[in-house]
């Protein structure tokens, strides 16, 4: 009889073990993250404008009017992601085009000849390359919205950021010396502007459950810039500027950005439940 009871107890124990189920829940990551981003940037013609101190419209003065798009955009992201999927960020980016200054002969007509060249000191074409260069630093906050319980560290996200921006024209000259567009003289034509920037980002973020390096996000960004000239004197015949540029400028641009992220610490943890 006792032997039969032991056998029945063993069978019940085995049955219970076989029938037991295990559920594991993946937790969210809290960690500092470094990211390297690259993308393209296109300024808007219709949403950008310039205004004189009297409120009159400025012609040929927006970022779109000055430089042919698109621009290359790259830089660094520093993100802190919390367990509740809120994120704080600081990012810096550089954007520039390729020999893309519009209407350079009309803007700098006092140094171009009738043959549309800049004559160097040896009497030949100095072959000046003109392109835009911009720099921005922003701080922001955003939130990740997971699409699946299998990975709460992947999903759609939104972010808003604000900061400082500067852009200007940059001139490169070939081996021929051209002092009229070199050194301090270049500052007369470079349209350097600085100001405040606001940025809204919407996209998809993926952080791997298992691989440290398989983390990225892709985002569409809307950028707004409120800027003013930093130069004491600007020469631009097309804009009618022959002195201080006291105008105010608003520029709107679109960016598509891909960022590769590296979490510095932290891995997803699992909570196990048995029944």
Buried (B, 14 or more C-beta within 10 A) or exposed (E): EEEEEEEEEEEEEEEEEEEEEEEEEBEBBBBBBEBEBEBBBBBBEEBBBBBEEEEEEBEBBBBBBBBBBBBEBBBBBBBBBBEEBEBBBBBBBBBBBEEBBBBBBBBBBEBBEEEEBBBBEEEEBBBBEBBBBBBBBBEBEBBBEBEEEEBBBBBEBBBEBEBBBBBBBBBEBEEBEBEBBEEEBBBBBBBBBBBEBBBBBEBBBBBBBEEEEEBBBBBEBBBBBBBEBBBEEBBBBBBEBEEEBEBBBBBBBBBBBBBBBEBEEBEBEEEEEEE
